[in-house]
Amino acid sequence: MKLKEIKEKILSGDFKSLLYPGTNTDIHPADVAKILDTLPVDIAYNSFIAFPDKKKATLFAYLGHFLQRKIVLRLSIQETSYILNHLSSTDRYSFFLSLQPIERSKFLGYLSDENKAATHAMLGYPRQSVARLVNTDFAAITADMTIAQATEHLRKNHTDSDTANVIYVVDAKGMLLDDIPVRRLVLNDPAKTIKDIMDGVVIKLNINDSADEAVTRFKEYDRTVLPVVNDENLLIGVITIDDIIDVAEQRNTRELQRFGGVESLEYPYVKTPIFSLIRKRGGWLIILFLSEMLTATAMGYFENEIAKAVVLALFVPLVISSGGNSGSQAATLIIRALAVKELTIRDWWYVMKREIFSGLCLGVILGTIGFLRIAAWQQLHWYNYGQYWVSIAITIFFSLIGIIMWGTLSGSMIPIILKKCKLDPATSSAPFVATLVDVTGLVIYFSIAAILLKGKLL
């Protein structure tokens, strides 16, 4: 069924054909949630409560955090408690993480003692810890079971879920011994023991590993699910590829927003209140505006030079914008390379050498274009730069080389320095790098002009 048809059924109140067993089983809860997230809150809420309780918990997990919060604030305590306690541990944690501290404490009181303890434990780990992603719904067996016994045990004690695609072998204390794909149980003789089909190779995550480390591990070993253990190798839970994809998407979104000079948004752009959006953007704009004031200060310092050679002011936008652009390019490349672990902070010297050479080459290219532009305008009589136009062109040539080299060096080194200081490299936003290079670029430009034009225009 197409999304348009689903939306028509929701708006018409025809919920019988949605999420009910035996009717239109091709409709996934995610499709219904996608429609509800686009509707006004009142309509989305009325549509949501029309579903039976069991379906509400399934549908709730796929809704956006904004609509989730609006719904639970309207539901009764009993209804909210039922939904929250029937979510998977990962979905439950994701919901609580989206709440304000006061709301978080309120809704924690709706959980069962077991779920409350597990949620408290997950919320107590560092923000980037894989503990925040652990799903406690996993299938475990022991090595002394036969395949037939293990299959029967799984049938009686575990539900059909994505985490059941891999079965974990544990000892009597719950220590992880191995992981076995379900296909290995199906394709082997039922009389064999689990020990007979174990290979002893298990890729796992530690509870203290970061989410970034988990993303790397999934990528390196091409897994769809990985077990999570503590320092004693006790199996705590699992993490699925779906959870990691969500983490990677959220991380990339935050980094992109920060790199653009915006504080990361808690909700999607269209769901973020306008004044919250202004506040997120205003902070960086104020900082950058105050920083740009240094540009006026720098130009004031060279006021005499500008007064003697007004022609120098014509090329200020040209030279400082080139430096800012080159710095933003370098920052973008290095931040991404650090994010995907192509580079580490130990590679700073390698990066510096490459960027100095790159800046030199790019500076020569743009400097040559600038030189030729002045020469062409002078010879074609489109503008008269005076008798010392060659000296001016040479000044622009060397200024662009110096400013672009400084831009690429700054843009590449700032993310590495921030990484060394255990800060997010993405905070070295393109506007921040451009502002820095704008100010320092003016100093470079007028300093070179003072040297090359001394005794001529200055």
Buried (B, 14 or more C-beta within 10 A) or exposed (E): BEEEEBBEBBEEEEBEEBBBEEEBEEBEBEBBBBBBBEBEEEEBBBBBEBBEEEBBBBBBBBBBBBBBBBBBEBBEEEBBBBBBBBBBBBBBBBBBBBBEEEBBEBBBEBBEEEBBEBBEBBBEBEEBBBBBBBBBBBBBBBBEBBBEBBBEBBEEEBEEEBBBEBBBBBEEEBEBBBBBEBEBBEEBEEEEBBBEBBEEEBEBBBBBBBBBBBBBBBEEEEBBBBBBBEEEBBBBBBBBBEBBEBBBEEBEEBBEBBBEBBBBBBBEEEBBEEEBBEEBBEEBEEBBEEBBEBBEEBBEEBEEBBEEBEBBEBBBEBBBBBBBBBBBBBBBBBBBBBBEEEBEBEBBEEBBEBBBEBBBBBBBEBBEEBBEBBBEBBEEEEEEBEEBBEBBBBBBBBBBBBBBBBBBBBBBBBBBEBBEEEEBBBBBBBBBBBBBBBBBBBBBBBBBBBEBBEEEBB
